[in-house]
Amino acid sequence: MSKTIQLTADDGHVFNAYESGTGQDARAGLIILQEIFGVNHHIRSIADTFADEGFYTLAPALFDRAQAGVELDYSPGSAQIGRGYLSRIEPEAILKDIEASIQHARREAGFGKVGVVGYCLGGSYAWLSATRLKPDATVSYYGSKMLETSGENPVCPVMFHFGSQDGHIPIAGVEKFKQARPELPVFIYDAGHGFNCEERSSYSPAAAALAFSRTLAFLKVSLFA
């Protein structure tokens, strides 16, 4: 069961969120944070996949403050369009929308625990959610903001996935982050940026499958207990 619902942040901003699964049947809530391409087919399919695994999932439309209904494909130029929307939104406003999503999921999910999983742009905000909000676990796929905010301390368990061939995130920066935070699980795959997305040329089935199995096991331990 899936549909689009509306949520309200604490500053009064009303935004859309893709909802998959039902609170009464779920064992935990999970917020799926979009790439720079909006809440598109790929992000919705991720939300559906996790819903099938026992989560109540929400994918908030983080660009709604700039433009409602953003749903980009992976053709040349789409990322630049997405970055244009992003440039019009303050980071703290994005965190407000994520926090509103977490609180809604807490009310809906049967056991009250809520995690955050993000990809690319969302991967960065999964990390900032762990350090600035209060989720119960987060997973970041190829986000970059942790490289510049490695001194911030998460309030929950976190996990990271990166590609060694990522042209957007230098592997040297990832290794530096690992050295700075040896207590945090950081996995590096022989893959490029966006390796989890089957709609991108950088898709790596092997890396995506391994990262998903690690993510799912981590989330079930952190959120289902």
C-alpha positions as CSV (number, residue, x, y, z in Angstrom):
1,M,0.0,0.0,0.0
2,S,1.5,3.3,-1.1
3,K,0.3,6.9,-1.5
4,T,1.5,10.5,-1.2
5,I,0.6,12.3,2.0
6,Q,1.3,15.8,3.3
7,L,3.3,16.6,6.4
8,T,4.0,19.9,8.2
9,A,7.3,21.1,9.5
10,D,7.6,23.1,12.7
11,D,7.9,26.3,10.7
12,G,4.6,25.7,9.0
13,H,5.9,24.5,5.7
14,V,3.7,21.8,4.2
15,F,5.4,19.2,2.0
16,N,4.6,16.0,0.3
17,A,6.0,12.6,1.3
18,Y,5.7,9.2,-0.4
19,E,4.3,6.7,2.1
20,S,4.7,2.9,1.7
21,G,3.6,0.2,4.1
22,T,1.2,0.6,7.0
23,G,2.0,1.6,10.6
24,Q,-0.1,-1.1,12.2
25,D,1.8,-3.9,10.4
26,A,5.3,-2.4,10.5
27,R,7.9,-3.1,13.1
28,A,9.7,0.2,12.8
29,G,9.6,3.4,10.7
30,L,12.2,4.4,8.0
31,I,12.8,7.7,6.3
32,I,14.2,7.4,2.8
33,L,16.1,10.5,1.7
34,Q,16.2,11.4,-2.0
35,E,19.1,11.9,-4.3
36,I,19.5,15.3,-6.1
37,F,16.8,14.0,-8.5
38,G,13.9,14.3,-6.2
39,V,11.4,11.6,-5.1
40,N,11.5,9.8,-8.4
41,H,10.8,6.2,-9.4
42,H,14.0,4.9,-8.0
43,I,13.4,6.5,-4.5
44,R,9.8,5.2,-4.4
45,S,11.0,1.7,-5.3
46,I,13.5,1.8,-2.4
47,A,10.7,2.8,-0.1
48,D,8.6,0.0,-1.4
49,T,11.4,-2.5,-1.0
50,F,11.9,-1.6,2.7
51,A,8.2,-1.6,3.3
52,D,8.2,-5.3,2.1
53,E,10.8,-5.9,4.8
54,G,8.6,-4.8,7.6
55,F,9.2,-1.0,7.7
56,Y,6.7,1.8,7.5
57,T,8.5,4.1,5.0
58,L,8.3,7.8,4.2
59,A,10.2,9.6,1.4
60,P,9.9,13.3,2.0
61,A,10.0,15.6,-1.0
62,L,12.9,17.7,0.2
63,F,12.7,20.1,-2.8
64,D,9.1,21.2,-2.1
65,R,10.3,24.4,-0.5
66,A,11.7,25.4,-3.9
67,Q,9.5,23.5,-6.3
68,A,6.8,21.0,-5.6
69,G,6.7,17.7,-7.5
70,V,10.3,17.5,-8.5
71,E,10.9,14.1,-10.1
72,L,14.0,14.0,-12.4
73,D,15.5,11.3,-14.5
74,Y,19.2,10.5,-14.9
75,S,19.7,12.1,-18.3
76,P,22.5,14.7,-18.8
77,G,21.6,18.0,-17.1
78,S,19.2,16.6,-14.6
79,A,21.7,16.8,-11.7
80,Q,22.3,20.5,-12.5
81,I,18.5,21.1,-12.4
82,G,18.4,19.4,-9.0
83,R,21.3,21.4,-7.7
84,G,19.4,24.6,-8.7
85,Y,16.5,23.6,-6.5
86,L,18.8,22.7,-3.7
87,S,20.6,26.1,-3.8
88,R,17.3,27.8,-2.9
89,I,16.8,25.8,0.3
90,E,18.7,26.3,3.6
91,P,20.2,23.2,5.1
92,E,18.3,23.8,8.4
93,A,15.0,23.9,6.5
94,I,15.8,20.5,5.0
95,L,16.5,19.1,8.5
96,K,13.1,20.5,9.7
97,D,11.4,18.5,7.0
98,I,13.3,15.4,7.9
99,E,12.5,15.9,11.6
100,A,8.8,16.2,10.8
101,S,9.0,13.0,8.8
102,I,10.7,11.2,11.7
103,Q,8.1,12.4,14.1
104,H,5.2,11.3,11.9
105,A,6.8,7.9,11.4
106,R,7.2,7.5,15.2
107,R,3.4,8.0,15.6
108,E,2.7,5.5,12.8
109,A,5.3,2.8,13.4
110,G,4.2,0.1,15.8
111,F,7.3,0.0,18.0
112,G,8.2,3.7,17.8
113,K,11.7,3.4,16.5
114,V,12.6,5.2,13.3
115,G,15.7,5.1,11.1
116,V,17.0,7.2,8.2
117,V,18.5,5.9,4.9
118,G,19.8,8.4,2.4
119,Y,21.4,8.4,-1.0
120,C,23.8,11.0,-2.4
121,L,22.2,14.3,-1.2
122,G,20.1,12.2,1.1
123,G,23.2,10.3,2.3
124,S,24.7,13.6,3.5
125,Y,21.5,14.4,5.3
126,A,21.3,10.9,6.8
127,W,24.6,11.7,8.6
128,L,23.4,15.2,9.6
129,S,20.2,13.6,10.9
130,A,22.3,11.3,13.1
131,T,24.3,14.2,14.6
132,R,21.6,17.0,14.7
133,L,18.3,15.1,15.1
134,K,17.3,12.0,17.1
135,P,16.6,9.0,14.8
136,D,17.4,5.5,16.2
137,A,19.8,4.6,13.3
138,T,21.0,6.0,10.0
139,V,22.6,4.6,6.9
140,S,24.4,6.9,4.4
141,Y,25.0,5.9,0.8
142,Y,27.7,8.0,-1.0
143,G,27.0,11.3,0.9
144,S,29.8,13.9,1.1
145,K,28.9,16.2,4.0
146,M,30.4,13.9,6.6
147,L,33.8,14.5,5.1
148,E,33.5,18.2,6.2
149,T,31.7,17.5,9.4
150,S,33.6,14.5,10.7
151,G,33.9,16.1,14.1
152,E,30.2,15.9,14.8
153,N,29.0,13.1,17.0
154,P,26.1,10.9,16.1
155,V,23.4,10.1,18.7
156,C,22.6,6.8,17.2
157,P,24.2,3.9,15.3
158,V,25.3,4.8,11.8
159,M,26.6,3.0,8.7
160,F,28.2,4.3,5.5
161,H,28.6,3.0,1.9
162,F,31.0,4.5,-0.6
163,G,32.3,3.6,-4.0
164,S,36.0,3.6,-4.6
165,Q,35.5,4.8,-8.2
166,D,33.2,7.7,-7.1
167,G,34.1,10.8,-9.3
168,H,32.2,13.1,-6.9
169,I,33.6,11.9,-3.6
170,P,37.4,11.5,-3.5
171,I,38.4,8.1,-2.0
172,A,41.2,9.9,-0.1
173,G,38.5,11.9,1.7
174,V,36.7,8.7,2.6
175,E,39.9,7.1,3.9
176,K,40.5,10.2,6.0
177,F,37.0,10.1,7.4
178,K,37.6,6.4,8.3
179,Q,40.8,7.3,10.1
180,A,39.2,10.1,12.0
181,R,36.2,8.0,13.0
182,P,37.4,4.4,13.3
183,E,34.4,3.5,15.5
184,L,32.0,4.0,12.6
185,P,31.4,1.2,10.0
186,V,32.4,2.5,6.6
187,F,32.2,0.1,3.7
188,I,33.9,0.8,0.4
189,Y,32.9,-1.0,-2.8
190,D,34.6,-1.3,-6.2
191,A,31.9,0.9,-7.8
192,G,31.1,4.5,-8.7
193,H,28.8,7.1,-7.5
194,G,25.2,6.0,-7.5
195,F,26.0,2.3,-7.6
196,N,22.8,1.4,-5.8
197,C,20.5,2.8,-8.6
198,E,19.6,0.4,-11.4
199,E,18.6,3.4,-13.5
200,R,22.1,4.9,-13.6
201,S,25.0,3.8,-15.8
202,S,27.1,3.5,-12.6
203,Y,24.8,0.8,-11.3
204,S,26.7,-2.1,-9.8
205,P,24.4,-5.1,-9.0
206,A,27.0,-6.8,-6.8
207,A,27.8,-3.7,-4.8
208,A,24.1,-2.8,-4.5
209,A,23.2,-6.3,-3.3
210,L,25.9,-6.4,-0.7
211,A,25.3,-2.9,0.6
212,F,21.5,-3.7,0.9
213,S,22.2,-6.9,2.8
214,R,24.4,-5.0,5.2
215,T,22.0,-2.2,5.5
216,L,19.0,-4.4,6.2
217,A,20.8,-6.5,8.8
218,F,22.0,-3.3,10.5
219,L,18.5,-1.7,10.6
220,K,16.8,-4.8,11.9
221,V,19.3,-5.1,14.7
222,S,19.0,-1.4,15.5
223,L,15.2,-0.9,15.0
224,F,13.4,-4.2,15.5
225,A,14.7,-4.9,19.0
